[in-house]
């Protein structure tokens, strides 16, 4: 029997928790990304209000958001927020791992979107990498790099498990040296 662990937060919990966000420090170095966002679910109705609220103070009022539709189940046209409406658009040409936030008064910000089911260690690496000032790495490159790191970690764990299951001993090309071979005395 196979079981699947759902690492996404229930709808009511996601609305109450603060956004998991890592922002690039204010600097003159412009990079490909302005930080990273790790939503708890793939529900934009639940997730975007917390993100916009977290960004109101450092970035100003977010009025528009664009996403690539491949990563989101439903893309609402508008999201009502405390006395205002945030408009949501989608573009298939946009990097699927990126969210673009727009403000009429302040400008544009590009955030790496870390999938909700991402392991915490991988999310921490991605959040740190996306917040490096002046980085030339795109959202797609960061996600591809993390996939390679994840494969490396899984391979290392598999090799360690194999090592442990074999008693932690190296296999000799000459066979089992603890037993004398026939003809040897």
C-alpha positions in Angstrom: 0.0 0.0 0.0 1.3 3.4 -0.9 0.5 6.6 1.0 1.1 10.1 -0.1 1.9 12.9 2.4 0.3 16.2 1.6 2.7 18.9 2.7 0.4 21.7 1.9 -1.5 23.5 4.6 -5.3 23.3 4.9 -7.1 26.3 3.4 -8.1 28.0 6.7 -4.6 27.6 8.1 -2.9 29.1 5.0 -5.0 32.2 5.3 -3.9 32.8 8.9 -0.2 32.2 8.6 2.3 34.8 7.4 3.8 34.5 4.0 7.1 32.5 3.8 9.2 35.1 2.0 12.9 35.9 1.4 13.7 39.3 -0.1 16.8 40.6 -1.7 18.3 43.3 0.5 18.0 46.9 -0.8 21.1 47.5 -2.9 22.1 49.1 -6.2 22.9 45.6 -7.6 20.0 44.5 -9.8 19.5 40.8 -10.3 17.1 38.5 -12.1 15.0 38.0 -9.0 13.9 40.1 -6.0 13.6 37.2 -3.7 11.5 34.0 -3.2 8.1 33.0 -2.0 7.2 29.6 -0.6 3.4 29.3 -0.6 1.7 26.7 1.6 -0.7 25.6 -1.2 -1.4 26.1 -4.9 -4.5 28.2 -4.2 -3.9 31.8 -5.2 -7.1 33.0 -3.5 -5.7 31.9 -0.2 -2.0 32.6 -0.7 -1.8 36.0 -2.4 -3.5 38.1 0.3 -0.8 37.1 2.9 1.9 37.7 0.3 0.6 41.2 -0.5 0.1 42.0 3.1 3.7 41.1 3.9 5.0 43.3 1.0 2.8 46.4 1.8 5.4 47.9 4.1 8.7 47.2 2.3 7.4 47.5 -1.3 4.1 49.4 -1.2 0.6 48.3 -2.4 0.6 45.4 -4.8 -2.1 46.0 -7.5 -1.3 43.3 -10.0 0.2 39.8 -10.1 1.1 37.6 -13.1 1.8 33.9 -13.0 2.3 31.0 -15.5 -0.9 28.8 -15.4 1.0 25.5 -15.4 1.7 25.7 -11.6 -1.7 26.9 -10.4 -5.0 24.9 -10.3 -7.2 28.0 -10.6 -6.2 31.5 -11.5 -8.8 34.1 -10.3 -9.1 37.4 -12.2 -9.3 39.4 -9.0 -8.7 38.8 -5.4 -10.5 40.9 -2.9 -8.3 42.2 -0.1 -8.9 44.6 2.8 -10.8 47.4 1.0 -9.2 46.8 -2.4 -8.9 44.4 -5.2 -5.7 42.8 -6.6 -5.8 41.8 -10.3 -4.3 38.5 -11.4 -3.2 37.7 -14.9 -1.4 34.8 -16.5 1.0 34.3 -19.3 2.2 31.0 -20.7 5.4 32.8 -21.8 6.3 33.7 -18.2 8.7 31.4 -16.4 6.5 28.9 -14.5 8.6 29.2 -11.4 8.3 33.0 -11.2 5.6 35.4 -9.9 5.6 39.0 -11.1 4.2 41.6 -8.7 3.3 45.1 -9.9 2.6 48.4 -8.1 1.3 51.6 -9.8 3.5 53.7 -7.6 6.6 51.7 -6.8 7.4 49.3 -9.7 7.8 45.6 -10.5 9.3 42.7 -8.5 10.0 39.2 -9.7 9.9 36.4 -7.1 10.9 32.7 -7.4 7.9 30.6 -6.4 9.0 27.5 -4.5 6.5 24.7 -4.8 4.5 24.1 -1.6 5.5 20.5 -1.4 9.3 21.3 -1.4 11.3 19.9 1.5 12.3 22.5 4.1 16.0 22.2 3.5 15.6 22.6 -0.3 13.2 25.6 0.3 15.8 27.2 2.5 18.5 26.8 -0.2 16.2 28.2 -2.8 15.1 31.2 -0.7 18.8 32.1 0.1 19.9 31.7 -3.5 17.0 33.9 -4.8 17.8 36.7 -2.4 21.4 37.2 -3.4 21.8 40.8 -4.7 22.9 41.0 -8.3 22.4 37.3 -9.1 22.1 36.5 -12.8 20.4 33.2 -12.1 16.8 33.0 -13.3 14.0 31.2 -11.5 14.2 28.2 -13.9 18.0 27.9 -13.4 17.6 27.9 -9.6 14.9 25.2 -9.8 17.0 23.1 -12.1 20.1 23.5 -9.9 18.0 22.5 -6.8 16.7 19.4 -8.7 20.3 18.4 -9.3 21.2 18.9 -5.7 18.1 16.9 -4.6 19.1 14.0 -6.9 22.7 14.2 -5.4 21.3 14.1 -1.8 18.9 11.2 -2.7 21.8 9.3 -4.3 24.1 9.8 -1.3 21.3 8.6 1.0 20.7 5.5 -1.1 24.5 4.8 -1.2 24.7 5.2 2.6 21.6 2.9 3.1 23.3 0.3 0.8 26.5 0.6 2.8 24.7 0.1 6.1 22.6 -2.8 4.8 25.8 -4.6 3.7 27.3 -4.2 7.2 29.3 -1.2 6.4 32.2 -3.1 4.8 33.7 -2.7 1.4 33.3 -5.5 -1.0 36.7 -6.9 -2.0 37.3 -7.8 -5.7 38.8 -11.0 -4.3 35.6 -12.2 -2.6 35.1 -12.6 1.1 38.5 -12.4 2.7 37.3 -13.6 6.1 36.9 -17.1 4.8 39.9 -18.9 3.4 39.6 -19.8 -0.3 39.8 -23.4 -1.3 43.3 -24.5 -1.9 44.7 -21.9 0.5 45.8 -23.0 3.9 
